[in-house]
Amino acid sequence: MMEFIINTVVPAMMYVVPAVAILTLVMHFGTGIINDPKGLLKTLGAVVAILVVFFIVYSISSGEVPTWMKEAKYAGWSDHSVMGFDFKKLLGAGIFGSILLMVIGIILAVVMELVNLVK
């Protein structure tokens, strides 16, 4: 079972997950234009902000193979690209970008609760 997951599911998800995300955004934008055109600007701004954060993190990513991956099954992927991006930089940018967005979310939640407390 583990071999099936590693050899089939993981490589397939590298293409399925972005495709589902893009399809979801297109469907959301399609219904958003009809229902609330001004609200669509907020969503579009959020998507642009996330993309900007990702590409900034991608551009400063070192591209070194993480130590946990050096002996992993996909260590040979270090020379490959995924959808035109360097795999090592994509992996580092994804991990660091996720952590960065979580920290920003926690900080904003605390700040907004303090603002609500003052009101």
Residue frames as qw, qx, qy, qz and C-alpha x, y, z in Angstrom:
[[0.000, 0.885, 0.466, 0.000, 0.00, 0.00, 0.00],
 [0.307, -0.800, 0.092, 0.507, 2.79, 2.40, 0.89],
 [0.420, -0.114, 0.593, 0.678, 4.53, 1.73, -2.42],
 [0.204, 0.646, 0.649, 0.347, 1.30, 2.64, -4.26],
 [0.151, -0.938, -0.237, 0.205, 1.03, 5.89, -2.33],
 [0.387, -0.646, 0.313, 0.579, 4.67, 6.82, -2.90],
 [0.365, -0.061, 0.684, 0.629, 4.88, 5.75, -6.54],
 [0.098, 0.507, 0.713, 0.474, 1.42, 6.75, -7.79],
 [0.179, -0.851, -0.491, 0.055, -0.51, 9.06, -5.48],
 [0.375, -0.681, 0.007, 0.629, 2.22, 11.56, -4.57],
 [0.262, -0.105, 0.489, 0.825, 3.31, 12.29, -8.17],
 [0.017, 0.572, 0.704, 0.421, -0.33, 12.48, -9.31],
 [0.251, -0.823, -0.433, 0.270, -1.22, 14.96, -6.55],
 [0.354, -0.389, 0.153, 0.837, 1.45, 17.35, -7.80],
 [0.016, -0.112, -0.541, -0.833, -0.79, 17.95, -10.80],
 [0.254, -0.570, -0.756, -0.197, -4.25, 17.23, -9.36],
 [0.315, -0.637, -0.447, 0.543, -4.10, 19.63, -6.41],
 [0.094, -0.330, 0.146, 0.928, -3.14, 22.72, -8.45],
 [0.128, -0.225, -0.703, -0.663, -5.75, 21.80, -11.08],
 [0.298, -0.629, -0.717, 0.041, -8.49, 21.54, -8.45],
 [0.261, -0.562, -0.248, 0.744, -7.37, 24.82, -6.88],
 [0.018, -0.134, 0.388, 0.912, -7.48, 26.61, -10.25],
 [0.220, -0.396, -0.777, -0.438, -10.89, 25.09, -11.04],
 [0.305, -0.643, -0.612, 0.345, -12.22, 26.20, -7.65],
 [0.170, -0.443, -0.023, 0.880, -10.95, 29.75, -8.20],
 [0.077, -0.072, -0.585, -0.804, -12.53, 29.90, -11.65],
 [0.287, -0.535, -0.773, -0.184, -15.86, 28.67, -10.28],
 [0.302, -0.615, -0.438, 0.581, -15.68, 31.14, -7.38],
 [0.094, -0.296, 0.191, 0.931, -14.87, 34.04, -9.68],
 [0.121, -0.255, -0.728, -0.625, -17.65, 33.01, -12.04],
 [0.321, -0.667, -0.672, -0.019, -20.33, 33.06, -9.34],
 [0.352, -0.527, -0.256, 0.730, -18.75, 36.07, -7.65],
 [0.086, 0.000, 0.352, 0.932, -19.01, 38.23, -10.75],
 [0.278, -0.471, -0.662, -0.513, -22.73, 37.56, -10.97],
 [0.493, -0.648, -0.567, 0.124, -23.57, 37.84, -7.26],
 [0.361, -0.889, -0.050, 0.279, -21.21, 40.50, -5.93],
 [0.673, 0.620, -0.046, 0.401, -18.85, 42.22, -8.38],
 [0.054, -0.853, 0.333, -0.399, -17.30, 44.49, -5.71],
 [0.784, -0.489, 0.364, -0.118, -16.67, 41.58, -3.35],
 [0.924, 0.310, 0.044, 0.220, -14.72, 39.93, -6.13],
 [0.297, 0.814, -0.313, 0.388, -12.04, 42.60, -5.78],
 [0.524, -0.653, 0.475, -0.271, -11.32, 41.47, -2.20],
 [0.943, -0.032, 0.329, 0.029, -10.95, 37.87, -3.32],
 [0.723, 0.618, -0.046, 0.304, -8.79, 38.84, -6.25],
 [0.021, -0.850, 0.389, -0.355, -6.62, 40.97, -3.94],
 [0.735, -0.472, 0.463, -0.154, -6.18, 38.04, -1.54],
 [0.936, 0.231, 0.213, 0.161, -5.20, 35.68, -4.36],
 [0.481, 0.775, -0.185, 0.366, -2.71, 38.22, -5.71],
 [0.321, -0.786, 0.436, -0.298, -1.26, 38.73, -2.21],
 [0.878, -0.247, 0.409, -0.016, -0.76, 34.99, -1.73],
 [0.836, 0.467, 0.100, 0.270, 0.88, 34.67, -5.15],
 [0.192, 0.868, -0.289, 0.355, 3.17, 37.62, -4.41],
 [0.577, -0.635, 0.478, -0.187, 4.21, 36.07, -1.08],
 [0.942, 0.030, 0.320, 0.094, 4.87, 32.73, -2.80],
 [0.708, 0.614, -0.005, 0.347, 6.99, 34.20, -5.58],
 [0.074, -0.865, 0.382, -0.317, 8.97, 36.36, -3.15],
 [0.728, -0.457, 0.500, -0.104, 9.68, 33.31, -1.00],
 [0.915, 0.295, 0.227, 0.156, 10.48, 31.27, -4.14],
 [0.480, 0.802, -0.169, 0.312, 12.94, 33.88, -5.34],
 [0.158, -0.766, 0.525, -0.337, 14.84, 33.94, -2.03],
 [0.954, -0.208, 0.189, -0.109, 14.73, 30.16, -1.54],
 [0.284, -0.671, 0.637, 0.252, 18.20, 28.61, -1.50],
 [0.783, 0.414, -0.347, -0.310, 17.40, 25.57, -3.59],
 [0.044, 0.431, -0.883, 0.181, 19.43, 23.22, -1.39],
 [0.664, -0.193, -0.683, -0.235, 18.14, 19.71, -0.79],
 [0.571, -0.624, 0.240, -0.477, 16.74, 19.45, 2.77],
 [0.055, -0.451, 0.873, -0.177, 18.62, 17.02, 5.00],
 [0.639, 0.063, 0.657, -0.396, 15.57, 14.83, 5.53],
 [0.772, 0.544, 0.065, -0.322, 15.25, 14.41, 1.78],
 [0.130, 0.692, -0.681, -0.202, 18.82, 13.43, 0.96],
 [0.121, -0.164, 0.979, 0.009, 18.12, 9.75, 1.64],
 [0.596, 0.336, 0.462, -0.565, 14.44, 9.80, 0.64],
 [0.647, 0.335, 0.656, 0.194, 12.98, 8.08, -2.38],
 [0.401, 0.864, 0.276, 0.129, 12.60, 11.38, -4.22],
 [0.437, -0.689, 0.224, 0.533, 16.15, 12.56, -3.64],
 [0.494, 0.088, 0.595, 0.628, 16.75, 12.05, -7.35],
 [0.190, 0.833, 0.495, 0.156, 14.11, 14.71, -8.07],
 [0.338, -0.725, -0.028, 0.599, 16.57, 17.37, -7.05],
 [0.250, -0.219, 0.506, 0.796, 17.53, 17.87, -10.69],
 [0.122, 0.499, 0.779, 0.359, 13.97, 17.97, -11.99],
 [0.151, -0.023, 0.064, -0.986, 11.46, 20.73, -12.41],
 [0.123, 0.497, 0.839, -0.184, 7.77, 20.76, -11.57],
 [0.244, 0.858, 0.451, 0.016, 5.62, 22.80, -13.96],
 [0.435, 0.754, -0.028, 0.492, 8.72, 24.78, -14.95],
 [0.340, -0.848, 0.277, -0.298, 9.91, 25.45, -11.39],
 [0.353, 0.419, -0.785, 0.289, 13.05, 24.04, -9.78],
 [0.714, -0.383, -0.572, -0.126, 11.87, 21.25, -7.47],
 [0.553, -0.190, -0.500, 0.639, 14.20, 22.10, -4.59],
 [0.006, 0.079, -0.108, 0.991, 13.27, 25.79, -4.65],
 [0.523, -0.333, -0.427, -0.658, 9.58, 24.91, -5.02],
 [0.687, -0.352, -0.619, 0.141, 9.71, 22.61, -2.00],
 [0.398, -0.166, -0.388, 0.815, 11.50, 25.19, 0.15],
 [0.153, -0.160, -0.107, -0.969, 9.22, 28.00, -0.98],
 [0.584, -0.387, -0.557, -0.446, 6.11, 25.94, -0.29],
 [0.633, -0.382, -0.575, 0.351, 7.18, 25.02, 3.23],
 [0.298, -0.152, -0.242, 0.911, 8.51, 28.46, 4.15],
 [0.219, -0.243, -0.295, -0.898, 5.57, 30.25, 2.48],
 [0.590, -0.472, -0.611, -0.238, 3.06, 28.12, 4.39],
 [0.546, -0.384, -0.477, 0.572, 4.79, 28.85, 7.68],
 [0.149, -0.001, -0.009, 0.989, 5.00, 32.55, 6.84],
 [0.366, -0.358, -0.423, -0.748, 1.30, 32.76, 5.96],
 [0.617, -0.489, -0.614, 0.055, 0.35, 30.92, 9.18],
 [0.433, -0.284, -0.338, 0.786, 2.41, 33.33, 11.27],
 [0.059, -0.135, -0.180, -0.973, 0.89, 36.33, 9.46],
 [0.495, -0.441, -0.582, -0.471, -2.59, 34.86, 10.05],
 [0.587, -0.467, -0.562, 0.349, -1.97, 34.37, 13.77],
 [0.280, -0.157, -0.157, 0.934, -0.55, 37.88, 14.16],
 [0.219, -0.239, -0.340, -0.883, -3.51, 39.39, 12.29],
 [0.552, -0.492, -0.646, -0.189, -5.98, 37.40, 14.39],
 [0.497, -0.420, -0.455, 0.608, -4.39, 38.69, 17.61],
 [0.116, -0.041, 0.046, 0.991, -4.30, 42.28, 16.31],
 [0.340, -0.352, -0.498, -0.716, -7.93, 42.14, 15.20],
 [0.568, -0.529, -0.625, 0.082, -9.02, 40.74, 18.58],
 [0.377, -0.321, -0.293, 0.818, -7.16, 43.56, 20.32],
 [0.083, -0.127, -0.265, -0.952, -8.91, 46.06, 18.04],
 [0.493, -0.457, -0.605, -0.427, -12.27, 44.48, 18.86],
 [0.538, -0.426, -0.571, 0.450, -11.41, 44.56, 22.56],
 [0.197, -0.147, -0.114, 0.963, -10.79, 48.32, 22.41],
 [0.231, -0.313, -0.477, -0.788, -14.07, 48.99, 20.59]]
